[in-house]
Amino acid sequence: ARDPPPAHRAHPRHPRPAAQPSARRMDGGSGGLGSGDNAPTTEALFVALGAGVTALSHPLLYVKLLIQVGHEPMPPTLGTNVLGRKVLYLPSFFTYAKYIVQVDGKIGLFRGLSPRLMSNALSTVTRGSMKKVFPPDEIEQVSNKDDMKTSLKKVVKETSYEMMMQCVSRMLAHPLHVISMRCMVQFVGREAKYSGVLSSIGKIFKEEGLLGFFVGLIPHLLGDVVFLWGCNLLAHFINAYLVDDSFSQALAIRSYTKFVMGIAVSMLTYPFLLVGDLMAVNNCGLQAGLPPYSPVFKSWIHCWKYLSVQGQLFRGSSLLFRRVSSGSCFALE
């Protein structure tokens, strides 16, 4: 899960609270680990907590992925919007999840969970190991004595550090992410090509080579970078220029700025997540990655342009009130 971005300081006449940990993406690896004698115990705790959160949230991401690839097994229903106009709504998350249970049973909601657990655990361990090699204590924290130029310099340094860790952990864990995505989308065509992690590794290497493990990596990395920089810098400038210390609730507002910016920037970077996930399953021998669900994309840029023309760059971003758009490119069964 994404942690909120750090709060930073403005002019010395406007003191700011101490800096917070950098922002994190919701679909990325877990946060930092402890250090010292209790580091192994802390690391195991983070992995265990991450596994629990991953397992609980898996049905949500499973349904989201099926919607992302355009699988709509149930027809839309007629409803009304807030203005009283009649519109067509696609099934919500709860209706979709109920359908999966009817087809595969309750255990079916956890298809592809194993490689996803391994991916998140690898990401957590990677970040912990990197913090031991490159201790974050070397980064100067923003203090009340900093002026705008100094505080901005520290924000840039801290965000660069967080970006390095996120990119490395993303690259190492991405092959397992690809396997997890492919295991889940097999629901569309009722295939069984990708069953276990080891057998899936063998199939991908044999059919696509080493690069097959990293399809969709570039848009995910770009999304991570844009999110981190956008979230941290926006929070910094808002707290520095728009929140005045004379306001009685200034401290509370600055603390919420990090959270709000995380949500806003996450929504703006959603297309990177969508394109990355679609590329992970595109043209891999599964029905979900082939026409009529999807063209065979030459690159992630081709995928982005196609979705943009179709008006589908935010497909799957909403799981409750899903209106049928004129540019929908999925196949209704």
Secondary structure, DSSP 8 states (H G I E B T S, - for coil): -----------TTS-----------TTS-------GGGHHHHHHHHHHHHHHHHHHHHHHHHHHHHHHTTEE-S--EEEE-TTS-EEEEE--HHHHHHHHHHHH-GGGGGTTHHHHHHHHHHHHHHHHHHHHHS-GGGS----TT--HHHHHHHHHHHHHHHHHHHHHHHHHHHHHHHHHHHHHHHHHHT--S--SHHHHHHHHHHHH-GGGGGTTHHHHHHHHHHHHHHHHHHHHHIIIII--TTSTTHHHHHHHHHHHHHHHHHHHTHHHHHHHHHHHHTTSSSGGGSTTT----SSHHHHHHHHHHHT-TTTTS-SSSEE--TT---EE-
